[in-house]
Amino acid sequence: MAITVRSIPASQHLEYISTLRSASFLQTPAWAQVKSEWRHESLGWFETDDAATGPGARAGERLVGVALVLYRRIPRLKRYLAYVPEGPLLDWENVDLEAYLEPFVAHVKRQGAFGVRIGPPVVVRRWGTRTIKDALADDAVTSLRVVEPDETNIGAARVHNALRTLGWRPPKTGEGFAAGQPEFNFQLPLTGRTPDEVLKGMNQLWRRNIKKADKLGVEVRRGTIADLPAFHALYAETARRDGFTPRPAGYFRTMMEAMEAEDPDRIHLYLAEHEGDLVAATTWVRVGGHTWYSYGASSTQKREVRGSNAIQWRMIQDAIAAGADVYDLRGITDSVDRNDPHVGLIEFKVGTGGEAVEYLGEWDLPLNRVLYAAFDLYMKRRG
């Protein structure tokens, strides 16, 4: 069957996503409003099939995939990096990738792209709680990459090899436009589990901290856009303490407004308070059966009341109530080295009883190598 790729309305894009059990929120039409500095386009993959049609498809066509493409312009030229974060949304492991990617690349090239970056949402390996804990306890092991996984997806190897054959390449570590999504994530499976079962699966420290927060009177509530200034003040405090550059307040306002307009249950703001003091604040996102802990902040004071554990537990319970399959705590590094300053993140997250998940990562296809290299240098200088 012939595959064609063309621009589609945001409504058709969103309708297709609504049929999926899991799709990244970075691939929703609303995300284009958040990334307003990038030109954007919703694309659809159509399969020619004389016996079937679908919503928005022409006679003899069926919509079989979508993507939100973000176009970042190179300075002083009308040429663009075409970026598809955590997408396109295709049946990656069961389609002819050459047939699907060739018309996509041709389309973005006509739009002025000098290079393409995609992030196939394909899981490669998974490591369970016990495996991670054993790796953390072994001084001879410094990376999950060398630890025998609990689950390996053979289909991911086929996708990897196909991309290589088609000329795509994964960015080297630390390379690539100062933009990119994490290759390793930490996820808590929820399918068929009750809150009590999830709580029992947490380690003793997490259970004790959740109980302590409740005993000390920490209250967690859903906030509104009106609570964003308080959230952002705490987020900025967290950034100063932990040494990262915070996003501006307007970014979060745009994100909440755009995502709430798309779906009232797409994003929620949570605030944990103790005796009138804000001690933790987070954002929670949902697309289908996939929920995410997106952004978080915590106070330097009153850390002993365990607001961070309380707010996570509330978001997990709300994910279960929403019928979610997974609660995604987003990025981690592959490091299990006790001397690595980043190892504390996986130690905190593994306490939930979840698993480390390795994705196929992002892949690049330079269409004009000179412009591609120049843009990479420009983004690195911008920091």
Contacts in CASP RR format, 6 or more apart in sequence:
PFRMAT RR
TARGET T0000
AUTHOR 0000-0000-0000
METHOD contacts of the structure
MODEL  1
MAITVRSIPASQHLEYISTLRSASFLQTPAWAQVKSEWRHESLGWFETDD
AATGPGARAGERLVGVALVLYRRIPRLKRYLAYVPEGPLLDWENVDLEAY
LEPFVAHVKRQGAFGVRIGPPVVVRRWGTRTIKDALADDAVTSLRVVEPD
ETNIGAARVHNALRTLGWRPPKTGEGFAAGQPEFNFQLPLTGRTPDEVLK
GMNQLWRRNIKKADKLGVEVRRGTIADLPAFHALYAETARRDGFTPRPAG
YFRTMMEAMEAEDPDRIHLYLAEHEGDLVAATTWVRVGGHTWYSYGASST
QKREVRGSNAIQWRMIQDAIAAGADVYDLRGITDSVDRNDPHVGLIEFKV
GTGGEAVEYLGEWDLPLNRVLYAAFDLYMKRRG
1 47 0 8 1.000
1 48 0 8 1.000
1 49 0 8 1.000
2 47 0 8 1.000
2 48 0 8 1.000
3 45 0 8 1.000
3 46 0 8 1.000
3 47 0 8 1.000
3 48 0 8 1.000
3 64 0 8 1.000
3 99 0 8 1.000
3 100 0 8 1.000
3 103 0 8 1.000
4 45 0 8 1.000
4 46 0 8 1.000
4 48 0 8 1.000
4 61 0 8 1.000
4 103 0 8 1.000
5 43 0 8 1.000
5 44 0 8 1.000
5 45 0 8 1.000
5 46 0 8 1.000
5 103 0 8 1.000
5 104 0 8 1.000
5 106 0 8 1.000
5 107 0 8 1.000
6 43 0 8 1.000
6 44 0 8 1.000
6 46 0 8 1.000
6 107 0 8 1.000
7 41 0 8 1.000
7 42 0 8 1.000
7 43 0 8 1.000
7 44 0 8 1.000
8 42 0 8 1.000
8 43 0 8 1.000
8 44 0 8 1.000
8 56 0 8 1.000
8 63 0 8 1.000
8 66 0 8 1.000
9 42 0 8 1.000
10 29 0 8 1.000
10 32 0 8 1.000
10 42 0 8 1.000
12 42 0 8 1.000
12 44 0 8 1.000
12 55 0 8 1.000
12 56 0 8 1.000
12 63 0 8 1.000
13 29 0 8 1.000
13 42 0 8 1.000
13 44 0 8 1.000
13 66 0 8 1.000
13 68 0 8 1.000
14 28 0 8 1.000
14 29 0 8 1.000
14 262 0 8 1.000
15 55 0 8 1.000
16 44 0 8 1.000
16 63 0 8 1.000
16 65 0 8 1.000
16 66 0 8 1.000
16 89 0 8 1.000
17 23 0 8 1.000
17 27 0 8 1.000
17 28 0 8 1.000
17 66 0 8 1.000
17 89 0 8 1.000
17 287 0 8 1.000
18 288 0 8 1.000
20 89 0 8 1.000
20 287 0 8 1.000
20 288 0 8 1.000
21 288 0 8 1.000
21 289 0 8 1.000
21 290 0 8 1.000
21 325 0 8 1.000
22 121 0 8 1.000
22 287 0 8 1.000
22 288 0 8 1.000
22 289 0 8 1.000
22 290 0 8 1.000
22 325 0 8 1.000
22 326 0 8 1.000
23 89 0 8 1.000
23 121 0 8 1.000
23 287 0 8 1.000
23 288 0 8 1.000
23 290 0 8 1.000
24 85 0 8 1.000
24 86 0 8 1.000
24 87 0 8 1.000
24 89 0 8 1.000
24 121 0 8 1.000
24 287 0 8 1.000
24 290 0 8 1.000
25 31 0 8 1.000
25 259 0 8 1.000
25 266 0 8 1.000
25 285 0 8 1.000
25 287 0 8 1.000
25 292 0 8 1.000
25 294 0 8 1.000
26 68 0 8 1.000
26 85 0 8 1.000
26 86 0 8 1.000
26 87 0 8 1.000
26 181 0 8 1.000
27 66 0 8 1.000
27 67 0 8 1.000
27 68 0 8 1.000
27 84 0 8 1.000
27 85 0 8 1.000
27 86 0 8 1.000
27 87 0 8 1.000
27 88 0 8 1.000
27 89 0 8 1.000
28 68 0 8 1.000
28 259 0 8 1.000
28 262 0 8 1.000
28 266 0 8 1.000
28 287 0 8 1.000
29 42 0 8 1.000
29 68 0 8 1.000
29 262 0 8 1.000
30 258 0 8 1.000
30 259 0 8 1.000
30 261 0 8 1.000
30 262 0 8 1.000
30 266 0 8 1.000
31 68 0 8 1.000
31 85 0 8 1.000
31 258 0 8 1.000
31 259 0 8 1.000
32 38 0 8 1.000
32 40 0 8 1.000
32 42 0 8 1.000
32 68 0 8 1.000
32 70 0 8 1.000
33 254 0 8 1.000
33 257 0 8 1.000
33 258 0 8 1.000
34 251 0 8 1.000
34 254 0 8 1.000
34 255 0 8 1.000
34 258 0 8 1.000
34 259 0 8 1.000
35 70 0 8 1.000
36 254 0 8 1.000
37 72 0 8 1.000
38 70 0 8 1.000
38 71 0 8 1.000
38 72 0 8 1.000
38 83 0 8 1.000
39 70 0 8 1.000
39 71 0 8 1.000
39 72 0 8 1.000
39 73 0 8 1.000
39 80 0 8 1.000
40 68 0 8 1.000
40 69 0 8 1.000
40 70 0 8 1.000
40 71 0 8 1.000
41 68 0 8 1.000
41 69 0 8 1.000
41 71 0 8 1.000
41 111 0 8 1.000
42 66 0 8 1.000
42 67 0 8 1.000
42 68 0 8 1.000
42 69 0 8 1.000
43 66 0 8 1.000
43 67 0 8 1.000
43 68 0 8 1.000
43 69 0 8 1.000
43 88 0 8 1.000
43 104 0 8 1.000
43 107 0 8 1.000
44 63 0 8 1.000
44 65 0 8 1.000
44 66 0 8 1.000
44 67 0 8 1.000
45 63 0 8 1.000
45 64 0 8 1.000
45 65 0 8 1.000
45 66 0 8 1.000
45 88 0 8 1.000
45 90 0 8 1.000
45 100 0 8 1.000
45 103 0 8 1.000
45 104 0 8 1.000
46 57 0 8 1.000
46 58 0 8 1.000
46 61 0 8 1.000
46 62 0 8 1.000
46 63 0 8 1.000
46 64 0 8 1.000
47 61 0 8 1.000
47 62 0 8 1.000
47 64 0 8 1.000
48 60 0 8 1.000
48 61 0 8 1.000
49 60 0 8 1.000
49 61 0 8 1.000
49 62 0 8 1.000
50 60 0 8 1.000
51 60 0 8 1.000
52 60 0 8 1.000
52 62 0 8 1.000
53 59 0 8 1.000
53 60 0 8 1.000
53 61 0 8 1.000
53 62 0 8 1.000
54 61 0 8 1.000
54 62 0 8 1.000
54 63 0 8 1.000
55 63 0 8 1.000
56 63 0 8 1.000
57 63 0 8 1.000
64 90 0 8 1.000
64 91 0 8 1.000
64 95 0 8 1.000
65 88 0 8 1.000
65 89 0 8 1.000
65 90 0 8 1.000
65 91 0 8 1.000
66 88 0 8 1.000
66 89 0 8 1.000
67 84 0 8 1.000
67 87 0 8 1.000
67 88 0 8 1.000
67 89 0 8 1.000
67 104 0 8 1.000
68 84 0 8 1.000
68 85 0 8 1.000
69 82 0 8 1.000
69 83 0 8 1.000
69 84 0 8 1.000
69 108 0 8 1.000
70 82 0 8 1.000
70 83 0 8 1.000
70 84 0 8 1.000
70 85 0 8 1.000
71 80 0 8 1.000
71 81 0 8 1.000
71 82 0 8 1.000
71 83 0 8 1.000
71 108 0 8 1.000
71 111 0 8 1.000
71 112 0 8 1.000
71 113 0 8 1.000
72 80 0 8 1.000
72 81 0 8 1.000
72 83 0 8 1.000
72 177 0 8 1.000
72 375 0 8 1.000
73 79 0 8 1.000
73 80 0 8 1.000
74 80 0 8 1.000
74 81 0 8 1.000
74 114 0 8 1.000
74 371 0 8 1.000
74 374 0 8 1.000
74 375 0 8 1.000
74 378 0 8 1.000
75 378 0 8 1.000
77 371 0 8 1.000
78 112 0 8 1.000
79 112 0 8 1.000
79 113 0 8 1.000
79 114 0 8 1.000
79 368 0 8 1.000
79 371 0 8 1.000
80 111 0 8 1.000
80 112 0 8 1.000
80 113 0 8 1.000
80 114 0 8 1.000
81 113 0 8 1.000
81 114 0 8 1.000
81 115 0 8 1.000
81 116 0 8 1.000
81 117 0 8 1.000
81 177 0 8 1.000
81 375 0 8 1.000
82 108 0 8 1.000
82 111 0 8 1.000
82 113 0 8 1.000
82 115 0 8 1.000
82 116 0 8 1.000
82 117 0 8 1.000
83 116 0 8 1.000
83 117 0 8 1.000
83 177 0 8 1.000
83 179 0 8 1.000
84 116 0 8 1.000
84 117 0 8 1.000
84 118 0 8 1.000
84 119 0 8 1.000
85 119 0 8 1.000
85 180 0 8 1.000
85 181 0 8 1.000
86 119 0 8 1.000
86 121 0 8 1.000
86 181 0 8 1.000
87 118 0 8 1.000
87 119 0 8 1.000
87 120 0 8 1.000
87 121 0 8 1.000
88 104 0 8 1.000
88 118 0 8 1.000
89 121 0 8 1.000
90 100 0 8 1.000
92 120 0 8 1.000
92 121 0 8 1.000
92 122 0 8 1.000
92 159 0 8 1.000
93 122 0 8 1.000
93 153 0 8 1.000
93 155 0 8 1.000
93 156 0 8 1.000
93 158 0 8 1.000
93 159 0 8 1.000
97 159 0 8 1.000
97 162 0 8 1.000
97 163 0 8 1.000
97 166 0 8 1.000
98 162 0 8 1.000
98 166 0 8 1.000
101 166 0 8 1.000
105 116 0 8 1.000
105 365 0 8 1.000
105 367 0 8 1.000
108 115 0 8 1.000
108 116 0 8 1.000
109 367 0 8 1.000
113 367 0 8 1.000
114 366 0 8 1.000
114 367 0 8 1.000
114 368 0 8 1.000
114 371 0 8 1.000
114 372 0 8 1.000
114 375 0 8 1.000
115 364 0 8 1.000
115 365 0 8 1.000
115 366 0 8 1.000
115 367 0 8 1.000
115 368 0 8 1.000
115 371 0 8 1.000
115 372 0 8 1.000
116 364 0 8 1.000
116 365 0 8 1.000
116 367 0 8 1.000
117 177 0 8 1.000
117 180 0 8 1.000
117 362 0 8 1.000
117 363 0 8 1.000
117 364 0 8 1.000
117 365 0 8 1.000
118 168 0 8 1.000
118 362 0 8 1.000
118 363 0 8 1.000
118 365 0 8 1.000
119 181 0 8 1.000
119 359 0 8 1.000
119 360 0 8 1.000
119 361 0 8 1.000
119 362 0 8 1.000
119 363 0 8 1.000
120 159 0 8 1.000
120 163 0 8 1.000
120 359 0 8 1.000
120 360 0 8 1.000
120 361 0 8 1.000
120 363 0 8 1.000
121 359 0 8 1.000
122 153 0 8 1.000
122 155 0 8 1.000
122 156 0 8 1.000
122 159 0 8 1.000
122 359 0 8 1.000
122 360 0 8 1.000
123 153 0 8 1.000
123 156 0 8 1.000
123 357 0 8 1.000
123 358 0 8 1.000
123 359 0 8 1.000
123 360 0 8 1.000
124 152 0 8 1.000
124 153 0 8 1.000
124 156 0 8 1.000
124 358 0 8 1.000
124 359 0 8 1.000
124 360 0 8 1.000
125 149 0 8 1.000
125 151 0 8 1.000
125 152 0 8 1.000
125 153 0 8 1.000
125 357 0 8 1.000
125 358 0 8 1.000
126 149 0 8 1.000
126 150 0 8 1.000
126 151 0 8 1.000
126 355 0 8 1.000
126 356 0 8 1.000
126 357 0 8 1.000
126 358 0 8 1.000
127 135 0 8 1.000
127 144 0 8 1.000
127 147 0 8 1.000
127 149 0 8 1.000
127 150 0 8 1.000
127 355 0 8 1.000
127 356 0 8 1.000
128 150 0 8 1.000
128 354 0 8 1.000
128 355 0 8 1.000
128 356 0 8 1.000
129 350 0 8 1.000
129 351 0 8 1.000
129 353 0 8 1.000
129 354 0 8 1.000
129 355 0 8 1.000
131 147 0 8 1.000
131 148 0 8 1.000
131 149 0 8 1.000
131 150 0 8 1.000
132 144 0 8 1.000
132 336 0 8 1.000
132 346 0 8 1.000
132 350 0 8 1.000
132 355 0 8 1.000
132 356 0 8 1.000
133 350 0 8 1.000
135 141 0 8 1.000
135 144 0 8 1.000
135 147 0 8 1.000
135 336 0 8 1.000
136 336 0 8 1.000
136 338 0 8 1.000
136 343 0 8 1.000
136 346 0 8 1.000
136 347 0 8 1.000
136 350 0 8 1.000
139 338 0 8 1.000
141 147 0 8 1.000
141 336 0 8 1.000
142 335 0 8 1.000
142 336 0 8 1.000
142 337 0 8 1.000
142 340 0 8 1.000
143 334 0 8 1.000
143 335 0 8 1.000
143 336 0 8 1.000
143 337 0 8 1.000
144 184 0 8 1.000
144 334 0 8 1.000
144 335 0 8 1.000
144 336 0 8 1.000
144 356 0 8 1.000
144 358 0 8 1.000
145 334 0 8 1.000
147 336 0 8 1.000
149 358 0 8 1.000
150 355 0 8 1.000
156 360 0 8 1.000
159 360 0 8 1.000
160 360 0 8 1.000
163 363 0 8 1.000
166 365 0 8 1.000
167 365 0 8 1.000
168 363 0 8 1.000
168 364 0 8 1.000
168 365 0 8 1.000
169 363 0 8 1.000
169 364 0 8 1.000
169 365 0 8 1.000
170 361 0 8 1.000
170 362 0 8 1.000
170 363 0 8 1.000
170 364 0 8 1.000
171 362 0 8 1.000
171 364 0 8 1.000
175 376 0 8 1.000
176 364 0 8 1.000
176 376 0 8 1.000
176 379 0 8 1.000
176 380 0 8 1.000
177 375 0 8 1.000
177 376 0 8 1.000
177 379 0 8 1.000
177 380 0 8 1.000
178 379 0 8 1.000
178 380 0 8 1.000
178 382 0 8 1.000
178 383 0 8 1.000
179 379 0 8 1.000
180 362 0 8 1.000
181 361 0 8 1.000
181 362 0 8 1.000
182 330 0 8 1.000
182 331 0 8 1.000
182 332 0 8 1.000
182 359 0 8 1.000
183 334 0 8 1.000
183 358 0 8 1.000
183 359 0 8 1.000
183 361 0 8 1.000
183 362 0 8 1.000
184 331 0 8 1.000
184 332 0 8 1.000
184 333 0 8 1.000
184 334 0 8 1.000
184 356 0 8 1.000
184 357 0 8 1.000
184 358 0 8 1.000
184 359 0 8 1.000
185 328 0 8 1.000
185 329 0 8 1.000
185 330 0 8 1.000
185 331 0 8 1.000
185 332 0 8 1.000
185 356 0 8 1.000
185 357 0 8 1.000
185 359 0 8 1.000
186 328 0 8 1.000
186 329 0 8 1.000
186 330 0 8 1.000
186 331 0 8 1.000
186 332 0 8 1.000
186 346 0 8 1.000
186 349 0 8 1.000
186 350 0 8 1.000
186 352 0 8 1.000
186 354 0 8 1.000
186 355 0 8 1.000
186 356 0 8 1.000
186 357 0 8 1.000
187 326 0 8 1.000
187 327 0 8 1.000
187 328 0 8 1.000
187 329 0 8 1.000
187 354 0 8 1.000
187 355 0 8 1.000
187 357 0 8 1.000
188 198 0 8 1.000
188 316 0 8 1.000
188 326 0 8 1.000
188 327 0 8 1.000
188 328 0 8 1.000
188 329 0 8 1.000
188 352 0 8 1.000
188 353 0 8 1.000
188 354 0 8 1.000
188 355 0 8 1.000
189 325 0 8 1.000
189 326 0 8 1.000
189 354 0 8 1.000
189 355 0 8 1.000
190 198 0 8 1.000
190 316 0 8 1.000
190 319 0 8 1.000
190 320 0 8 1.000
190 323 0 8 1.000
190 324 0 8 1.000
190 325 0 8 1.000
190 326 0 8 1.000
190 327 0 8 1.000
191 325 0 8 1.000
191 326 0 8 1.000
193 320 0 8 1.000
194 320 0 8 1.000
195 316 0 8 1.000
195 317 0 8 1.000
195 320 0 8 1.000
198 316 0 8 1.000
198 320 0 8 1.000
199 207 0 8 1.000
199 210 0 8 1.000
199 313 0 8 1.000
201 353 0 8 1.000
202 210 0 8 1.000
202 351 0 8 1.000
202 352 0 8 1.000
202 353 0 8 1.000
203 350 0 8 1.000
203 351 0 8 1.000
203 353 0 8 1.000
205 351 0 8 1.000
206 309 0 8 1.000
206 351 0 8 1.000
206 352 0 8 1.000
209 306 0 8 1.000
209 309 0 8 1.000
209 310 0 8 1.000
210 306 0 8 1.000
210 309 0 8 1.000
210 310 0 8 1.000
210 313 0 8 1.000
212 305 0 8 1.000
212 306 0 8 1.000
213 272 0 8 1.000
213 305 0 8 1.000
213 306 0 8 1.000
213 307 0 8 1.000
213 309 0 8 1.000
213 310 0 8 1.000
214 310 0 8 1.000
216 274 0 8 1.000
216 305 0 8 1.000
216 306 0 8 1.000
217 274 0 8 1.000
217 275 0 8 1.000
217 305 0 8 1.000
218 272 0 8 1.000
218 273 0 8 1.000
218 274 0 8 1.000
218 279 0 8 1.000
218 305 0 8 1.000
218 306 0 8 1.000
218 307 0 8 1.000
218 310 0 8 1.000
219 272 0 8 1.000
219 273 0 8 1.000
219 274 0 8 1.000
220 270 0 8 1.000
220 271 0 8 1.000
220 272 0 8 1.000
220 273 0 8 1.000
220 307 0 8 1.000
220 310 0 8 1.000
220 311 0 8 1.000
220 314 0 8 1.000
221 270 0 8 1.000
221 271 0 8 1.000
221 273 0 8 1.000
222 268 0 8 1.000
222 269 0 8 1.000
222 270 0 8 1.000
222 271 0 8 1.000
223 268 0 8 1.000
223 269 0 8 1.000
223 270 0 8 1.000
223 271 0 8 1.000
224 269 0 8 1.000
225 253 0 8 1.000
225 256 0 8 1.000
225 257 0 8 1.000
225 260 0 8 1.000
225 269 0 8 1.000
227 269 0 8 1.000
227 271 0 8 1.000
227 281 0 8 1.000
228 249 0 8 1.000
228 252 0 8 1.000
228 253 0 8 1.000
228 256 0 8 1.000
228 269 0 8 1.000
229 249 0 8 1.000
230 271 0 8 1.000
230 278 0 8 1.000
230 281 0 8 1.000
231 252 0 8 1.000
231 269 0 8 1.000
231 271 0 8 1.000
231 281 0 8 1.000
231 297 0 8 1.000
232 246 0 8 1.000
232 249 0 8 1.000
232 252 0 8 1.000
234 278 0 8 1.000
234 280 0 8 1.000
234 281 0 8 1.000
234 297 0 8 1.000
234 298 0 8 1.000
234 299 0 8 1.000
235 246 0 8 1.000
235 247 0 8 1.000
235 252 0 8 1.000
235 281 0 8 1.000
235 295 0 8 1.000
235 296 0 8 1.000
235 297 0 8 1.000
236 246 0 8 1.000
237 297 0 8 1.000
237 299 0 8 1.000
237 300 0 8 1.000
238 246 0 8 1.000
238 296 0 8 1.000
238 297 0 8 1.000
238 298 0 8 1.000
239 245 0 8 1.000
239 246 0 8 1.000
241 300 0 8 1.000
252 283 0 8 1.000
252 295 0 8 1.000
255 267 0 8 1.000
255 283 0 8 1.000
256 267 0 8 1.000
256 269 0 8 1.000
256 283 0 8 1.000
259 266 0 8 1.000
259 267 0 8 1.000
259 285 0 8 1.000
260 266 0 8 1.000
260 267 0 8 1.000
265 286 0 8 1.000
265 322 0 8 1.000
266 285 0 8 1.000
266 286 0 8 1.000
266 287 0 8 1.000
267 283 0 8 1.000
267 284 0 8 1.000
267 285 0 8 1.000
267 286 0 8 1.000
267 294 0 8 1.000
268 283 0 8 1.000
268 284 0 8 1.000
268 318 0 8 1.000
269 281 0 8 1.000
269 282 0 8 1.000
269 283 0 8 1.000
269 284 0 8 1.000
270 281 0 8 1.000
270 282 0 8 1.000
270 283 0 8 1.000
270 284 0 8 1.000
270 311 0 8 1.000
270 314 0 8 1.000
270 315 0 8 1.000
271 278 0 8 1.000
271 280 0 8 1.000
271 281 0 8 1.000
271 311 0 8 1.000
272 278 0 8 1.000
272 279 0 8 1.000
272 280 0 8 1.000
272 281 0 8 1.000
272 307 0 8 1.000
272 308 0 8 1.000
272 310 0 8 1.000
272 311 0 8 1.000
272 314 0 8 1.000
273 279 0 8 1.000
274 302 0 8 1.000
274 305 0 8 1.000
274 307 0 8 1.000
277 299 0 8 1.000
277 301 0 8 1.000
277 302 0 8 1.000
278 299 0 8 1.000
279 298 0 8 1.000
279 299 0 8 1.000
279 301 0 8 1.000
279 302 0 8 1.000
279 303 0 8 1.000
279 305 0 8 1.000
279 307 0 8 1.000
280 296 0 8 1.000
280 297 0 8 1.000
280 298 0 8 1.000
280 299 0 8 1.000
280 307 0 8 1.000
280 308 0 8 1.000
280 310 0 8 1.000
280 311 0 8 1.000
281 296 0 8 1.000
281 297 0 8 1.000
281 298 0 8 1.000
281 311 0 8 1.000
282 293 0 8 1.000
282 294 0 8 1.000
282 295 0 8 1.000
282 296 0 8 1.000
282 297 0 8 1.000
282 311 0 8 1.000
282 312 0 8 1.000
282 315 0 8 1.000
283 293 0 8 1.000
283 294 0 8 1.000
283 295 0 8 1.000
283 296 0 8 1.000
284 291 0 8 1.000
284 292 0 8 1.000
284 293 0 8 1.000
284 294 0 8 1.000
284 315 0 8 1.000
284 318 0 8 1.000
284 319 0 8 1.000
285 291 0 8 1.000
285 292 0 8 1.000
285 294 0 8 1.000
286 292 0 8 1.000
286 319 0 8 1.000
286 322 0 8 1.000
286 324 0 8 1.000
288 324 0 8 1.000
289 322 0 8 1.000
289 323 0 8 1.000
289 324 0 8 1.000
289 325 0 8 1.000
289 326 0 8 1.000
290 324 0 8 1.000
290 325 0 8 1.000
290 326 0 8 1.000
290 328 0 8 1.000
291 315 0 8 1.000
291 319 0 8 1.000
291 322 0 8 1.000
291 324 0 8 1.000
291 326 0 8 1.000
291 327 0 8 1.000
291 328 0 8 1.000
292 327 0 8 1.000
292 328 0 8 1.000
292 329 0 8 1.000
292 330 0 8 1.000
293 312 0 8 1.000
293 315 0 8 1.000
293 327 0 8 1.000
293 328 0 8 1.000
293 329 0 8 1.000
293 330 0 8 1.000
294 330 0 8 1.000
298 307 0 8 1.000
298 308 0 8 1.000
312 352 0 8 1.000
315 327 0 8 1.000
316 327 0 8 1.000
316 352 0 8 1.000
319 327 0 8 1.000
327 352 0 8 1.000
329 349 0 8 1.000
329 352 0 8 1.000
331 345 0 8 1.000
332 342 0 8 1.000
332 345 0 8 1.000
332 346 0 8 1.000
332 349 0 8 1.000
332 356 0 8 1.000
333 340 0 8 1.000
333 342 0 8 1.000
333 343 0 8 1.000
333 345 0 8 1.000
333 346 0 8 1.000
334 358 0 8 1.000
335 342 0 8 1.000
335 343 0 8 1.000
335 346 0 8 1.000
336 343 0 8 1.000
336 346 0 8 1.000
337 343 0 8 1.000
346 356 0 8 1.000
350 356 0 8 1.000
364 372 0 8 1.000
366 372 0 8 1.000
END
